[in-house]
Amino acid sequence: METQTTVPDILAAKGARRLVMVTAADAPSAAWADAAGVDLILVGDSLAMAVLGRPHTLTVTLAEMAHHVRAVTAAPRRALVVGDMPFGSYQASVEQAVRSACELVAAGAAAVKLEGPRSSEVAAIVAAGVPVVGHLGLTPQSFHALGGYRVQGKEASAARRLLQQARTLEAAGAFLVVLEAVPSSLGTRITQALSVPTIGIGAGPGCDGQVLVSADLLGYASGPQPRFVRRYAELGDTATAAIGRFVADVREGRYPAPEECYPSPPGLEAALAAEEEV
Ligand code: KIV
């Protein structure tokens, strides 16, 4: 097995190579991502929509996130696994944030991610020994307050605020900052201003790396897709077609074929027939 990616490896990538992160929620998708060579796997709270069928991320719990972190980290991985802190697991107090982060680490995460300009929480979690990823721009847990899933930082004042928030997160100890749905020029400006890497999702090519949600990238997400999504496969269609062929084979008697059945041991058929006669 290749060596495990560490936080210093991620920091060293800044300016040297582009980082790649994808989301995963279970063991098979984590294995696919790892085999494909990603640097980081995010057990993102987007799994609420992507695999739990919910309308948004706000109802996924810390226990549910820990369950998915356990599945993703069940087998040894080369990629660094980041557990996303769900809504309600860090908003009450700094102490709650540290406890929640420790719970995700106990489930197997190497680092945690939280949304918004929460430098006190980031500093406290880092002080507890847990590496932290920040997340700025469109922070989906705040979609009610933001008025929907909207591009952030379009006005100069909002852009300046996001730049300042990114600097503050870095100063608090975040080793990576996700920038979601901001103009490309702002993604580039924040990336240039930080000494830790940025990972963009709808933040343009100037970021130090890119992340996509697996369900979007692999083509099994439903509903409208944001502008930044590129679908590299249509697994949803592939799965429906495969199950459809199984349905037809069963209904038309083509499944199972003889080679898909266990042969009768000598004498078994005769014994069963004799039993019937009694
Ligand atoms: O939950 C998630 O998948 C995320 C990514 C969009 C970065 O936070």
Residues whose N, C-alpha, C, O or C-beta is under 5 A from the ligand:
A	BS01	KIV	T23 G44 D45 S46 V178 V213
